[in-house]
């Protein structure tokens, strides 16, 4: 399995979480750019954990029970896929907020 196959499978597994997380990331970036505050930088990550937990709960509730067996049969565990979705989502937020920090932050 190539790296592109893994990226595609991770995207197809966590598409809903990526979309909700992406909207949250862009909203936090916009809010931080409009009124810069170092406290908001930390609050964004705390709220991100809560939003991610709620999204994960809702995805698990509404996903078909047998849909996950597709990934298991390919040799991918749900935990590894969930961890990769989580890491990509949090790293995206960190990169966006760091860019705002570097552009608008006062030294």
C-alpha positions in Angstrom: 0.0 0.0 0.0 1.5 3.3 -1.1 1.5 6.5 0.9 -1.2 8.0 -1.4 -3.4 5.0 -0.7 -3.1 5.6 3.0 -3.8 9.3 2.6 -6.9 8.6 0.5 -8.2 6.0 3.0 -7.6 8.4 5.9 -9.5 11.1 4.1 -12.4 8.7 3.3 -12.5 7.5 6.9 -12.3 10.9 8.5 -14.0 13.1 5.9 -16.6 14.4 8.3 -14.1 15.1 11.0 -11.8 16.9 8.6 -14.6 19.1 7.3 -15.9 20.0 10.8 -12.3 20.5 11.9 -11.5 22.6 8.9 -14.4 25.0 9.5 -13.4 25.3 13.1 -9.7 25.9 12.2 -10.7 28.7 9.7 -13.0 30.3 12.2 -10.3 30.3 14.9 -7.8 31.7 12.4 -10.2 34.5 11.4 -11.1 35.4 15.0 -7.4 35.4 16.1 -6.5 37.6 13.1 -9.3 40.1 13.8 -8.5 40.5 17.5 -5.1 39.1 18.4 -4.8 37.7 21.9 -2.3 35.1 23.2 -5.0 33.7 25.5 -7.2 32.9 22.5 -4.3 30.8 21.1 -4.6 28.5 24.1 -8.4 28.6 24.2 -8.6 27.5 20.6 -6.8 24.3 21.4 -8.9 23.6 24.4 -12.1 24.2 22.5 -10.7 22.1 19.6 -10.5 19.1 21.9 -14.2 19.5 22.9 -15.3 20.0 19.3 -13.3 17.0 18.3 -14.9 14.8 21.0 -18.4 15.9 20.1 -17.7 15.3 16.4 -16.2 11.9 17.1 -19.2 10.9 19.2 -21.7 11.9 16.5 -19.7 10.2 13.7 -19.6 7.0 15.7 -23.4 7.2 16.4 -24.4 7.8 12.8 -21.8 5.7 10.9 -23.0 2.4 9.6 -21.8 -0.4 11.9 -20.4 -2.5 9.1 -18.6 0.4 7.3 -15.6 0.1 9.5 -14.9 -3.5 8.4 -13.8 -2.1 5.0 -10.8 -0.5 6.7 -10.1 -3.4 9.0 -10.0 -5.8 6.0 -7.4 -3.6 4.4 -5.3 -4.0 7.5 -5.9 -0.6 9.0 -7.1 -0.3 12.6 -9.7 2.2 13.6 -7.4 3.6 16.3 -4.6 4.3 13.8 -7.0 6.0 11.4 -8.6 8.0 14.2 -5.1 9.0 15.5 -4.0 10.1 12.0 -7.2 12.2 11.6 -6.6 13.8 15.0 -3.0 14.6 14.4 -3.6 16.1 10.9 -6.5 18.2 12.3 -4.5 19.5 15.3 -1.4 20.2 13.3 -3.4 22.1 10.8 -4.8 24.3 13.6 -1.3 24.7 15.0 0.1 25.8 11.6 -2.7 28.2 10.9 -2.5 29.8 14.4 1.3 30.0 14.3 1.0 31.8 10.9 -1.4 34.3 12.4 0.9 34.7 15.4 3.9 35.4 13.1 1.9 37.8 10.9 0.0 39.8 13.5 1.8 39.1 16.8 3.6 41.9 18.6 7.2 41.0 19.3 
